[in-house]
Amino acid sequence: MANKGLIALAICCISFPAALKAQRELTIPVGANSRIVYKLEKGVYDIIRNGKLLVQDASFRYGADKDADSRQLGKATYTIGDMKTNLGKTKLYAFSFANDPSLKQLIYVFPGKEEFMTQLLVRNSGAMRYMSPFTTENFQWNKAGDNRALFIPFDNDMWARYNAMPLANASFNGSELGAIYNVEDNQGVVIGSLEQDDWKTGFLLKGSADGKSAKLEIRSGFTDSTITHDVIPHGKVLPVNGLVESPRILVTIGGDWRDGLENFAKQNRKLHARSIADWKKATPMGWNSWGVLKEKIKFEQAMKVVDFFADSLKGFRNADRTLFIDLDAFWDNFTTYGIDGDVSKLKEFVAHCNAKGLKPGIYWTPFADWGKSDRGVEGSTGYSYKETWTTQHGRMLDIDGGRAMDPTHPATQKRIVHTINKMKDLGFEMIKIDFLGHGCQESDRFYDPKVTTGMQAFKIGMHFLDSVLDNKMLVYAAISPNLATARYVHMRRIACDAWSTLEHTEYTMNSSGYGWWQSYLYDFADADHVVFVEEQDGVNRARLASALVTGSVITGDDYSSTGKWTATAKKLLQNKELLALTAKGKGFRPLIGNTGNKGVEQLYRRDGNVLHVAFFNYGNTARQISIPEYILPAKKGKGLTVKELFSGETRTLSAERSITVPAADAVILQIK
């Protein structure tokens, strides 16, 4: 199902030397100081990083009717050529194997960069159950100090958490990518799948007891009942024009692990054509009804919320001087029989937003059925919901209370046309689409016989949804796959639902702190509705800070009524220096990545000649935190002017670079 153009060009249109070299090893330069040493007679290769062994005997595996391993395929021969890709110029090394002429292994090397891509191509072999383009029993990480392996979840459902666990005895199955790094100097390695069109890919790691080595497999064809929510194996990938491809796996072996993750996100975005137009306007900000009003929302309350933002919170605006006022689930409380009933109140809401200079938003779940009864599908003729339901082992797949629907089914698509066109006709300018993971589940069968995997179905469904939306709305994804959703939406919630408490802030900062790089994959990332209610002032500052360091601000209190939350909003949400942090729309990166599965506490972002540093204190006692010297300007801290943005207080940074963070609170520092 993937675009085969680049691979066809690689195989067919490059002139390789006619004579294949007969030798035992091939050395491939990677960047200035690293290299790959391919052992041609064994079908494996070593990676040497800055003169030291990083990976020993990396191999690949794949499985069709039976499993195969590069170590059993006989002697490798190779060709070399120059290759232009969407990611720039590369040197392409193509390996063939004596015992399996149907197979090619490709290694793309980027000139001057300590990174490469690897990929498997199998021709005329039938459907593939899995492909592991990179696997090693001996990943060497002989660095002293605190070494970590980063688990990255498949999606943001069920309050999933990232986990920067100690490499010693680490054992996990992550999704799509991962990192291994040293906390003290931030040197690390990032490896992950750049493509999610056909395969779900696992980052499968098991660390040694001494924390100096690990076993690692990058396995396409990965499912897990907890991580991907599938209870059946990954679907087999069918050949297209006789060819089955693995995803391209990006291996970054040099530099700062945070640079590596940001680079991975940028390369992933650059590789794929967007299904939706880039967002050219200011960073979206606004309000969402699921913060407090939730399922009890009433029309009169929504109208008063609009009035509050228009009349009492005029300083809370993005750079375009507007906000999105988004109705979440249960907007149908305003109607009779939902979108097909009396929608006059929805029309009034849209008109009221427009009259006040605000933009109306709405909510929908294109691939989840909440009725779960065998009834007719809206917008279709002759189809029932039962026909659209995804099954695994013959059972309907219920996740989070919603039943998964087959994105390739005509009724699912007719329902999308029917509902989205009515929402557009009503004048909504934003849509929050939720539970998108329901559309990427593996299935016993899909309606489209050419579709055999959940990711293929997801691609079809999301591309169809975008075609109907027709770039008429801001598209915000809530529960959804972390990587695969990026090309289809403008904005994505970084974690699962979060409300007002310090515990919710800590949970959000686990995803924002270790998943900040997604703000380079999407136009914007969001920390969910910021709710103040009657929390302590420090807790409210921390909750707002969690949104600011993620990249945007969506609020969620009941602003149809008056309470402490309205006073807090007037104070915090009209602070121009705080709101200015959202202008860039990019997340803060972690200063220290050592918090395991808890929220990151220290983050920073450089904005030109200005440095912003955020500190969170999730405990019940004040803490003294020192700003690391390496991020500071040339003065190294002494004599630098520091402004705390919540209080507005300015001070001179001491030689110790020490900052006090009160209990259950957060501070954001601006250093020029």
N, C-alpha and C positions, 0 to 999 in steps of 0.2 A: 504493500500500500504506500510505501514511501516514494518520494520523488527519486527516480532512478537516473536522472540526467547527469548528475555529477559523477556517479560511479561509471556510467556508460562511457563518459568522456575519459575517465581515468583508464579504463580497460582498452578502449578501442581507438582513441584518437591521439595518444601520445607515442612518439617514436622512441622506443627503447633500443639500446645497443643490441645488435643481432646475436652477438656471442655472449652466452651466459658464462659467468666466471666460475671456474672450478677451484674452490678453496674451502678451508675449514671454518673460517670466521669472517664476518663482515663487521667492520666498525662504522657506526653511523654517528657523526657529530650531532650533539644536541646543545645548542647555545654555545657559550664561550668555553665552558669548563666541564661539560658533561658529555656522556656518550652512551650509545647502545652497542653492545657487543653481541652480535647474533651468531650463535653456534649452529652452523648450517647442517652439520651431520646429526645433531640432536633435536632440532626443531624447537630450541629454547633460546632465550637471550638474557643477558645481564644488563642492568642499568647502573652506570657509574656516575655518581653525583659529586662534583667537585673533588674528583680523585678517590672517592670512597665508594665501596660497594653499597648500593641502595637496594637493588632487587637482584636476586640470584635465580636463574633458570625460570624466567617467566615463560609461560606456555599458553595455549588456548585449547578450548574444548568445545564440542558441539554435539548435538544429539538429534538424529532423525529417527530411522527405525532402530538404530543402535548408536551407542556413544562412540565418539572418536576423540583423539588426543594428539596434539601436534608432536608429542614425543614418540608417537608410533607411526608417523606418516612417511618415514624415510627422509632422505637428504633433501634439503631445501635448495632451490636455485632462485635467482632473483634478477630483477631488472630495475633500473633507476631512471627517473625522468623528472622534469619540472612540471608542476601541476598548479594551475590557478583554481582556487576554490573561493567560496563566499567569504572565507575567513582570511583570504590573502594568498600570496604565493607560498608554495610548499615544495619540498623535495620529496617525491613519492618513491618509496621502495615497495615493490610488489614481489611477494614470495610465493612460489609454487612448490608442490611436494610430490616426490616420486611415487608414493603409494596412493595418492588421491588427486588425480589431475583436475577434479571438479572444484577444488578448493584454492582460494587465494587469500593470503593475509596481506593487508595494506598497512604501511606505516607512513604517515605524513609528518614531516619535520618542518617546523617553521624556522626560517633562517634567523639566527641571532637570538632566539627565544629558547628558554629551557622548558620546552613543552613539545609534545607530539600527540598525534591521534593514531589510534589503531582500530582496525575493522576487519571483519571476516566476510567473505563472499563465497557462497556455495552454489554451483550451477548443476542443474539436472540431477538433483538428489531427492526430490520430494519435499514434503512439509517438514519444518524444523520445530522440535520441541523446545530447544534452548540453544543459545550460543553464548559462550564465555570468552570474549576476545582477550581478556587479561586475567591470568591467574598465577599465583606464586605461592609456594610453600615457605619462602624465605624472604620476607620483606625486612631488611635490616634497618634499625633505627637506634644506632649506638650513641645517642646524645645523653649527656648527664642532665639531671634535673627532672622537672615535671613534664612528662610526655603524655599526650592525649590523643584519643581517637574520637572523631565526631560522628555520632549517629544522627542521621537526617531522616525524618519520617516521610511517608509517601504523600500525606495530605495534612490538613489542619482539623480533621474531624476527631471527635471523642476526646478532646483535650489532650491530643498528642503532644509529646515533648521531645525536644532535641536533647542529646546527652553527650557532653564532652567528658567522656569517662577516661580514667587512667588507662594507658595502653597495657599495663601489666594486667593480664587475665581478662582484658576486654573481650567480650564475645557478643556480637550482635549482627542482625541482618538489616542493614539500612536500605534506603531507597534512592536509586538513581545516582547518587554521588556521596562522597565522604572525604574527610581530611584526617591526616596524621600530622601532629605538630608538637613543637616544644613551647611551653608556656613562657619560659624566660626570654628567649630571643625571637619567638614567633616564626622561626624557620619551619617549613612544613611542605607536605605533598598533598595535592588535591587530585582526585581521580573520579571521573563521572561520565555518564552517558549524555551526549549532546542531543539525542533524538528520542522522542517518545511517540512516534507515529504508529509503530507496530508493536513494540515491546514494552513491558514493564521490566526494569533492570534493578537488580539487587547489588548492594555493596556489602559483601559478606566477609566479616573480619573476625579473626580469633587471635588475640594477643598472647604472647608467651608469659610465663610466670615472672620473669625478670624484667619485662617491659622493654626489651631490646630488639624484639623481632615479632613478626606476625605472619599468619597465613591470610591471604586475601584473594577473593574471587569477585570479579565483576561479571555478574550472570544475567543475561537477558533471557527472559522466560521465567521471571521470579514472581511468585505469589505467596501470600501469607495471610492467614485468617485474621490476624490482629493488625498487621501493617497495611496491607492492601484491601482487607475485608473480603477476600475471595476464599471460598471453601472448596474450590476445585483447582486443578492445575491450570497453568497458563495455556491459552489456546495455541495450537500449532500455527506457525506462519507459513502461508502458501507461497510457492515461487511466483514471481511476476516476470514474464518473459523468460522463464526458466531459471530465475535467479532469486536466491534468498540472501538478504543482507542483515548483518548485525548492525546495531547503532554504531556510530563513530564514538569512540571512547577517548576523551581528552585526558592526558596525563601531564600534569604540571609538576615538575620535580625540583624547581628552584625558587627561592625567595620566601616571602612572607605568606603564610597560609591564608591570610585575609585578602591579600592581593590575588591569590590563586582563586578564591571563591568568587570575588568580584569579576575577575577575568572569565571564569567559567560562565557566569551569568551573561556577560556581554557577548561572549562567543556563541552561546546558545541562542541568544536573541538575533545575532547577526546571521546565523546560519539559516534561519527559517523566514520565509515570507510571512508577513502578518496577515491574519484573516480580517483584522479590524484596523481602521485608520489610527495612526498615532494621535494621542491627545495633544493638541497644540495650544490649549488654553491653560489657565493658571491651575495650580494644585487644587483639586476639589476639596472643599470643606463643607460641613453642614450638620445635619441632625438626622437621627434614625429612631423610629418609634419603638424598636425592640429593647431599648435601654431600660425603660420603666413602664411605659403604657402597655406594651406587649399585646396579648390577645384581647385585652379589655378596651382597646382604643376606641374612642367615639369620635364622630365627625366634629362635634363642637370642640373637643380637645385639640384636634389637629389644627383647626382654624385659629385657636388661641395661641398655639405654638408658633404659627406663622406670624401672628401679631407680635409676639414677644421678640422674635428675632428682628422683625422689621422696625419696631418702635423702641424697644428697651435694650437692644444689644447691637447697635449700629456699628460698633467698633469691631465686631467679629465678622470679618469678611475676608475672602481670598483676594488675590491681586486683581481679579476681574470684578471686584466689588459685588460679589454675589455669594449665595450659599445654596446647597441642595437640601430640600426638606423631603425626606424619604419615608414613605409609608412602608413598613415591613409587613410580615404576615398578618392576616386578619384585617387587611384593608377592606375586605369584603363585608366587614361590619357596616360599612357605609352604603351597601347595596342590598338589593334583593336578588338572590340567585347569582351572585358573583358578577363576573364580567359580562355575562349574557342577560343580566337582569336590569333593574333600574339603576343606572350609573350617574344619575343627575348630581348626587352629592360628590362623586369623584370629579365631575366637571366643575363644580363650584370650588372644590379644593384647588384644582389646577388654576382656575381663573384668579383665585385669591392670591396664590403664590406669585403669579405673573404680575398682578396689580401691585404687589409689594416689592417687586424687583428680585424675587427669589425663584428657584427652579424646582419644580415638583418631581418627585421620584416615587417609584413603586417597586414591588417585590414579586418574584415568581420562581418556581422550580420546574425547569423544562423536562427533567428526566426522572421525577419522583411523583408517584401517585399516592395521595393521602387518603383517598376514598376507599381504595382496596376492595371494591366490590365490582362485580362483572356488569358493567353498564356501558352505554355508548360513549365514545370518545368525542369530546367537543371539537367541532370543526370538521368531523369526518362523517362519512356515510357508510353504514354497514360494518363498522369496526367496533369491537368491544375492548375495554381496558385489558381484559384477560389475555387477549392476543398480543399485547405489547409488553407484558411482564417478562423480565429477565428471570431465567431459572438456572439454578446450579444443583446438580444431582436431582433434577426434577422438581425442586422446591422453589417457590417464589422467594425472591431475595429482598427481605425487609431490613433496612438499615436506618437507624435513628427514627423509626416509626413510619418511614416512607418506603413505598415499594418501587424497586428499580424498574425503569422502562427501557426498552431497546431503542437506542437512538436511530437505528437504521429502519425502523418500522414506519410504513407510510402514515399510520394513525398518529404516532408520536410527532412526526413532522407536520401533519395537518393541524394538530393541536397547537404546535408552535406558531404556525402561520396565523391561525385563528386568534390566539390570545395576544401575541405581540402586536399584530396589526390593530387590534382594538385599543391596546395601551398607547400605541403611537397616535391613533386618531383622537384619543382623549387629550393629548398634548403633554404626556409625561416626557421628561428630558433626561431621566436617569432610571436605570433598572438595576436592582440588586438581585443577581441570580444565585441561587443557593442549591446545596446538595448536588453539585455537579459530579461528585464521585460516583453517584448512582449510574451515571452514563458511561463509566469506564470499567465496570465489572466484567469479569469473564462470564461466559454463558454457555449453556449446553448447546445452544445454536442461536444464531442471529437471523433476522428476516432476510438480510442481504447475504446470499450464499458466498460471496467473495470475501466477506468479513468473518474472520475467525478468532480475533482477539479483542479484548476490552478496549485497548488503546486505539485500534482501528475504528471501532464503533464510536468512541469518544470524538475522534477527529471528524468523522462524518457529521455527528450530531452538532458539535460546536460550530463547524463551518456553516452548516445549514442555519443554525440560530443567528449567526452573524449576518448571513445573507438576508434574512428577514428583518433584522434590526436596521440594516442598511445605513449604519453610521449616523443614526438619528438620535442616539442616546449615549450618555456616559454609562459604560458597562462595568459594574462592580461585582466581583466574584466573592462569595462568602466561603462555605465549605467546598473545597475543590482540591484537585491534585496540585502539589507545590510547583512543579515544573511545567507539566503538560498544558496547563490553563493559560500560560503567558501570552501566546500569540492571538488569543481569542477575546481578551478583555483589556480594559484600561487599568483597572485598579483591583487589588485583591487584599482581603483581610489576611493578616500574617498568621493568625492563630485562631483558636476556637472562641466561642462567646466569652466575653469578659464584661464585668459591670463595675462596681465601685470600690470593692475592698482592696486592702493591701495585698491580699493573697491573689486577687485577680490581676493586679499589676505585676506581681512577681511571675505569675504564669505567663502573662503576655510577654514579659521581658525575656523569658526563656526563648520564645520564638523570634522576637525582634532582635535579641542579642546574638543568637546563633544563625538566624535566617535573614539578617539585614541585607545580604547580597541580592535578595529577590527584588529589591527596589531598583536594581539594574536590569532585571529580567522583565519586570512590568513597568508601565509608566509610573505607577505609584503603589506603595504598600500602605496598609492602614491597620491600626491597633484596635479596631472595633469601637463601638459606641462608648465614649467617655462619660461615665455617670458619677456625679458628685454626691447626690442626695444629702444626708446629714453627717457624712464622714468628717473626721478631724481634718484640719487645714493641711497638715503635712501629707496625709493620705491622698487628699485631693490634688495636691501638687504632684505627687508621684504618679497618680493616674494620668494627669495631663501630660507629664513629662514622657510617659511611655508612648503616647501618641506622637509627640513632637519628635522624638528620636526615631520613630518608625517612618515618618515622612508626611503625615497629613493629620487632620483632626475631624472626626465625626463625633458629635455629642449625642446624648441620649436621655437626659433628664425630662421629667414631666414639666415642661415650661408653660403648660396651660394653667398651672397653679403656682403659688408663691411659697417659698421656704428658704432654708439656708442655701439650697442649690442655686436659686436665682441670684442671690447676693454673690456666691462664689463665682458664678458664670460672669457676672458683670465685672468682677475684679480680675479674674484670670484670663477669660476669653477675649478681653479687649486690650491685653498687654501687647503692644505692637512689636516689641523686641522678641517676645516668645513666638508670636505668629509668624514673624519673619523667618523663623527656622524652617517653616514648611515651604518657603518659596522654591527651594531647590528640589523638593520632593524626593530626596534620597535619605536613606537611613544612616544612623551613626553606626560605626563599626566597634566591636568590642576592644577595649584596652587590654583586658586580661580574660582569656577564655578558659577559666579553671573552675567553673561553678557546677560541673556535672549536669544533672537534669533540672537545676534550679535557674532562676532568672539571673541574667548577667547584671553585674552591679556597676561596672565602669565602662563607659563608651565615649567615643569622640568622633568628630568630623571636621575636616579642614574646608573652609570656604574662602578661597583666595588667601589673603594675608590674615584671616581671622580663624582662630581655633576655638571650637566649642567642645566642652567636656561635660558629660553628664554623670552624676553619681547617684545611685539609689541605695537606700538603707532599708532593708526589709525586716530588720530586727527591732527590738524594743529598748535599745540603748544607743546613745550617740556613738559615732565612729570617727576616728581620724584617718583620713586617706591621703596618701601622697600622690601627686601627679607624676607619672613617669617622666624622667628627664628627656627621653628620646623624642617625645612628641612636641616639646617646647621649642620656641624660636632660639636663635643663636645665644641669647643671654642666659639660656639654661635655667630659667626660672627666677633668678635673683633680679629684683627690681621690675619685674613684669607687672603690668596693670591688669587686674582681674575684676570682672564685673559679674555678680550673681544676678541672673535675669529675673528670677521670681521676686526678689526683694529690691532689686535695683542698686544694691550696695556695691561700692567699688573699694578695692583694697590693693595693696602691693603684695605680690606673692613673696613669701619668705624663702630663704635659701633652702629650707627643708621641703618646700613645695607642699605644705600640709594644709588640708581643708577639713573642716568639721562638717559632718553630715548628721543632722539631728535624727533621732529615732523615728522610724516610720515616716520617712520623708524623702525628698530628692532635691538636688541642687543642679542647676545648669550654669556653667561658667563660660564667659566669653573672654578670650585672651587675644589682644591685638598686639 
